[in-house]
């Protein structure tokens, strides 16, 4: 049996005996946090097929927002003239931006792997795991060979991966996804992005702010169509002012821009138009990484959309097997995965005191230009569900700090129950939207009424937070509650 402190990578040793663990975790993102002090005297296996640490730290939330911050600075320099400040952007050192970001991130990933490899009760397996029986896993090790382990409890936390349309893969043309595009060697002159969701919107902002000509191709008539319709429509209009946006368009052919596999790409769309670019980014969504696990062999049911089926407590259909995060959650968000990990960490060691996943009032943000934040029901969802509701839209530009910014496009839209005075949803688009929405999330989570939220505390004048205060006060409720 392998030593408990070894990293299994195929070349460390030849495994000949099945190892048994108290807990086996497949995936090292939010699943890595399950190794709590409750397991200090237990044997724990952490299995990772990709880069240790999962999506968020390596290819998702954290590096993208570090790029977004640099992009915001570049855009502010370009737009400084409107405030009477003459400034010129001399250039963007892409390699320096990239290396600053991953120079910080990569050591965290490497340190996390080292910690699990050298920890007193953990074993890090590098390779692809698949179920071969009841809580039995066979791991195809990265460096060759395989290892079979069993465990009293197994947690599936394998996350999600990019979806790439067949028209792209079948073409043989080189392309990038969000997993790879942030590590390119140099900025392209022209970038084509296929997709109309949050990844496409954020990457379009980053690259266009750095001086790249961006063309965005989306099948839907609006970008970010999952948002409140008014927010989606206004964002799409603003996007058209920044990028070459082709909505309601489908890519029907992908080919090299130059013959014989030369540089560049040409996209043919179903409206007979074409897009030419030096680099192609595919941002058409991410799907749960469940198929390669052979879940059926472990008695685990999977939904039609690929998500592992779990109950309110994170239990799968197989006794002793749990799942959390993007592989099973209703929303692919890091804060959701973290909340689910905290829940499963408790449930693993308290079988008689199970806690349910906290799936109420889940917020999300889009770090594009403009920034967007949302929580709760949209106006359209209230209409579809027949819920009584009122709305109010507060423009940033109608507040004192909005005057300072000369803002003409940002807004805060609130949806509330007119009788109970409780918020049903909040949708912000503009500077610092993801920060401004937090008191609204708190109000919804605590059940605070609109009136108490607005008048039960001070709001600093003339801070931008007055946008939220004024939106609350503007809601046409039946009576103060």
N, C-alpha and C positions, 0 to 999 in steps of 0.2 A: 504494500500500500504506500502511496506517495506521502512524503512528509507534509504536515499540515501547513508549513510556511513556504512551500514552493510555489512558483508560478508555473503552471502547466502550459507549455507552449509547443509541445511536440518534441523538442530536443532535450528537455531537461532530464527525462527518464522514460523508460518504456513501461507503461502501465500494464500489469498483468492481473490485478485483483480489483474487483469492484469496490469502490470506496463508499462508505455510508456517512451521511451528514444529518445533523438535526434540521438544518435549513439550507435549501439551495435556491439561489436567486438568479434568474436568467435576465441579464441586463444590468448595467452599472450606472444608469442615470438616477432617477428618483429611487429605484430599487436599492441602490447602494446605501441609502439612509436607513434601511431596515435593520442594519447590524447595530442594534442599540445595546446598552449595557445589560439588557435582559438576556443577551446571548453571550455574555462574557465567559461563561463556563460551558458553552456549546461549540459544536463544530459547524462552521458556515462555509458554503461554497458560493462564490460569486463568479458567474460565467458571462463573458463578454466576447462578442464576435467582431465588433468594430473597434473604434477608438474608445478607450476607457473614459467613463464619465457621462456617456449618453449624448443625446442630441443638443440639449440646451447649451451646455458649456462648450461644445466643440464646433457645431455647425448651425446652431439655432439662435435662441434668444440673445445670448450674451455677445458673441462676436458680431451679430447683425446690428445690435444696438450700439456697439462701439463704433462700427462703420457709420451708422446713422448720425451719431454725435459729430463725427468729423464732417459728414455731409452737411449737417445743419450749420456748422461754422462756415463752411465754404459758401453756402447760400446766403448767409447773413452778410458776408463781405460783399458779395455781388449786389445785394439789395440795400446796402448802407446809404447810397446816394439819396434815397427818398426821404431820409431824415436829415439831410444836410451834411452828412459825413462822407467825404470823398475817400473812397478806399478802392484798391485794386487787388484782385486775386492773382498773384504772380504764377501760381501753379499748384498742383497737387502731386506730392511725392507718393505715388501709390505704394511702392515697395516699402516706404517708411511707415505709412499708415498700416499696411498689412502686417509688417513685422512687429510693430508696436503691439498690435492686438494679439497676434498668436504667440509673440514672445512672452506674453503674460498667461495666455490660456494653456498652451502646450505643457508648461511645467506643472500646472494644476492637474491636468490629466495624467501625466507621468507620475506625479506624486501620489495621486489616488490609487493608481495601479500598484505602486510600490508599497503603499500602506496596507492594501489588502493582501499582497503577496507576503509581506513580512509580519503581519499582525499575528498575535498569539493564538488566535482561534479561527482564522480565515484562510481559505485557499482561493487563489484567483486562477481561473481556467480561461485561457485565450482560445476561443474556437466557437464553432456553431453547434448549439445544443438542439436535440430533437427528442421527443418522447418516444420511448420504446417499451413502455409498460406503465403500470401504476406507480407514479412518483419515481420513475426510473428514466434516466436521461443518458443518452449517448452523445458525446461531444466529439465532433470532428475538429481536431486540434489544428490551429493555424499553421503550424510548421510540420504537419503530417502526423499520421497516427490517430488514434482515438482513445477516449477514456469513457468508461461507463460508471455512473454514480447513481445512488439512490438516496432518498431523503425522507425524513418524517413529514416535512412540509416543503412545498415548492411554491415560489412566487414568480409568475410570469410578468416581466416588466421590460419587454423587448422594444417598446416604442413604435415608431412608424418610419416609413421610408418614402422617398419621392416616387410619384407616379409619372411615367413617361409614355406618351401616346405612341402607338405602334407606327404611325406615320413618321415619327422621328427615329425610332430604333431601327426600323426596316431600311431607312435611307442610308445608313452607314456614315452619315455626316457627324463629325465631332460635335458634342454639345455639353453644356454644363447644367447642373442642378444647384440648388442652394447648398448642397453638401460639398460642392467643389469650387464654385465660382469665386468665393472669397479668397482663394489662394492662388489665383492666376498671377502670372509674372508681370504683366503690364496691362494698362487700360486699353481696351479696344477703342477705335474711333467711332464705331457704330455697334450698338447692342440691340439684338432682337429678343424680346421676352414674350414667351407664349404662356398666357395665364392672366386671370383678372382678379386674383385673390390677394390676401395680405402679403404673401411672399413677393409676388410680382410688384405690388405697390411699393413695398419697402426697398426692393432692389432697384426699381426704376428711380426712386428718389436718390439713392446712394450714387448710382452711376451717372445720372444726369447732373447732379450737383458737382461731380468731379469733372464735368466737361464732356461726357460721352453723349452722343446722339442716341436717344432711346426710342425704339418703336415697340409698342405693347399691343399684342394681339389677343383678344378675348372673345370667347364664343357668346357670352351673354351681352345684352344691350347696355348694361351698366357694369362698372367695376364695383367690387365689394358688394355684390348683390345680396349677401346674407345680412347686411345691415338694414337699419331703418331706411325706407325708400327715399325719404328726403335727404338723408345723409349720403346715401349711395349716389343719388342724382347730382347733388352739389359737388361731391368729391370727383365724380367723373368729369364734370364741366371744368373743374380746376386742373385735373390731370391733362385734359386736352390742351390747356394753355402751356404746359410744361413739356409734354412728350407727344410723339406721334402715336395717337391712340386709335386702334382699329377695333371697334366693338361690333358684336354680331357677326364675327368672322371666324371661319374655321380653316385651319391649315390642311390643305389637301395634298401638298407635295413639298418635300424638302430635298434640296440638292446642293452640291458644292457650287459656290459662286464662280469658281474657275474650274475648267475641265481637268480631268486626271487627278482628282482629289486635291485640288489647290485650296488656298486659304479662302475663308469666307463662306457664307451660306445664303441661299435664296429660298424664301418661303413663298409658295403659291397659295393664295387664299381662294375660298369658294366664291368670292365676288369678282374673280378674274384679276384682282390686283396682286402685286408682288411686294415683298419686303426683302431688301438686301442688307446684310450686316456682316461685320467681321467676326462676331461671336454670337452664339445662340444659347440663351438661358431658358430652360424649361421649368416653369413654375405652375404646373397644373394640378397641384395638390399632393397630399401624402396619405398613404394607406397603412393600416395597422400591420406590423411585422409579425404575422401569426402563421402564415401558410407554411413556412419552412420548419415550423416546430413539430409538424405532424401531430397536431393536438388530438386527433381522433384516437391515436395509439395510446394516449394517456387518459382517454375518457373525457375529453374536454370539448364542449360544444362551442361552435363559432357562429356568429351572426352572419347574415347575408352580406353585410358590408365589410366583413373580415375581422370585426372586433370579437375578441374573446368574450363569451357571455359570462357575466357575473351577476350576483344578487346585490342587494343593497349594502352588504358587508364586505364585498370583494371576493366572495367565494365562487369558484367555478363549479361546473357540474361534476368535477372529480373531487372526491373527499381529500382534504389536505392540500389542495392546489388552489392558489389565489392568483388574482391578476390585478394590475393597476396601471394607470398612466395611459399613454396614447394607444396601447394595444387593446384597450378595453373601454376607455372612458368615452363619454358622450361628446366631449370637446378636447381637442388636442392642444392643451395649454399646460405650461410648466407648473403654474400655481395649482392647477387641478391635480396634476400628478403628485406634487408635493403633499397636498392635503390628503389624497388617497393613500400615500405612503405612510403618513402619520396614523391614519386609521388602521391600515393593515398591520402596522408595527404593533399597535395595541391589541388587535384581534388575534394575532399569532400567539400571544402569551396569555390572553384572557378569553378562552373559549366560552366561558359562562357569562361574560359581560361584553358582548359584541357591540361595537359602535358602527353606525351607518355612515356611508360616504356623505360628506357635506356638499351637496350639489345645488343648494339654493343660492341665488344671487351671484352667479359666476360672471365676473367682468372679463373683458378682453380689450386689447389695444392694438392699433395699427400705427407703427412708427414710420409713417411716410410724411409727405408734405402736401397738405396739412396732416397733423397728427389726429388720430381718432381714438375715442374710448367709448365703450358701451357696456351696459349691464341691464338685465331684465328684459321685459317685453317691448317690442316695437309697437308703433301705432297700428301697423298692418296686422300684427298678431292679435292685438286686442279686438280689432274688427272681426277677424276670422273666428275668434273664440266667443264673440258676442259679449265681451266684457264692457261694462260702462266705464268710460274713461274721458279724461280731458287732457289737452296738451298745451304746452306753451313753449315758444321759441325765444330765447334771449340771445341777441347778437352781442359778441364781444365788443364790437365797436360802439355800443351804446353805454359803455361803462367808462369810468375815468381812465383806467389803465389801457383799455382798448383805444381810447383817443391817443394815448402816448405811442401806441404801436401803429397808429393809422390803419387799424384793422377794418377790412370791409367784407370779409368772407367767413369769419368764424362764428360758430353758434353753439348754444346749449339747448337741447330739446328734451323736455321732461314729459313723462306720461304718468298720470295719477288717477286713482279712484276718486271721483268727486264727492262721494258720500263719506268714506272712511278717512279721506285725506292722506292715504298712504301712497307712496311712490310705487309705480308698477315698472317703470323703466327710465333710464337716463342715457342720453346719446350726445356726445360732445365731439366737435370737430374744430380744431384750432390749436394754437400754441399751448403746450403743457396739458393737453386734454387728459392724458393718462394720470396726471397728478390731481387735477381739479376734480375728477370724478370720485375721488376716494371718500369724501364726506357723504356723498350720495349712496355709495355702496354701504357705508357704515349705517346710514339711516335706514336703508332697506333691510339690512341684516338684523338690526335691533328693533324694527317695527316702529320707528319714530315717525310721527306724522309730519307732513309737509310744514305745517305751521310751527311745530316745536323745533324742527330742524332749522327753520329760517330764523325764528325769534328766540330760540332757547340758548343762543350763544352769540358772542361778538364775531363780526366779520371785519377783518382789518381793512380800513380805507386808506388809500385807494388801490388795494391789491387786486390782482386778476380774479381772485376768489369771489369778488362781488358779482361776477357773472353767474355763479351758482346761486348766491343769495337772491339776486333779482329774478332768476328763473323760478325759484321756489315761490317767491312772493307773487309772481305773475300768474301762477296756475289758478284758473277760475273754479275754485272749489264751491260746493254748495254752502258751506259755512266753515269758519275756522274751527279746527278740531284739536 
